[in-house]
Amino acid sequence: ATTQRTQRMDQRRSLMDALGQEDVLPVNYTGPAMAVDLVVDEFMRLLDDKFPEDGVPVSLADEKQFYQDIAKERDELYVPEARLAKAVSAHAQGDANSLLDMGVYMSGESLFQALIVVGEPGSGKGALLAHTGLHHQKASKEDLVIMHFAGSCFDASNPVR
């Protein structure tokens, strides 16, 4: 028993030394919610340190605005079709039960796959996705919504960009 205790103490010391080298300090927390908050805060701090906002290239901000403008333009052209809008919205919200009920998914596992919208050119695919994306941005401000419309400009079809 003493040997196991000594080994655990050595492992703990080794872990604490490694954490100290990474500028991570041990923290006491009162429950799972606080632990999650601490991890998220630490992750955001690390992201800010590695990728400061003021270091974002202007072209990236311009590109983001470009796609937001396209989404708004396509949303203005959107002609609602209730079943499609409900399916895309349910997928964005992770509502597998609604999609199973609608027959869009065959199993709950489908939620972890991409939702592919197909149709003839000009049939409203982009307008449907733009409408859903903008609506989701407004309704769930804490969610990250990335909208990219292939073919909307010269570089938009480049998978590397």
Sequence and secondary structure as in RCSB ss.txt:
>XXXX:A:sequence
ATTQRTQRMDQRRSLMDALGQEDVLPVNYTGPAMAVDLVVDEFMRLLDDKFPEDGVPVSLADEKQFYQDIAKERD
ELYVPEARLAKAVSAHAQGDANSLLDMGVYMSGESLFQALIVVGEPGSGKGALLAHTGLHHQKASKEDLVIMHFA
GSCFDASNPVR
>XXXX:A:secstr
 HHHHHHHHHHHHHHHHHHHHTT      SSHHHHHHHHHHHHHHHHHHHS GGGS HHHHHHHHHHHHHHHHHH
HT    HHHHHHHHHHHHT HHHHHHHTS SSGGGGGS       TTSSHHHHHHHHHHHHHHH TTS      T
TSSGGGG TT 
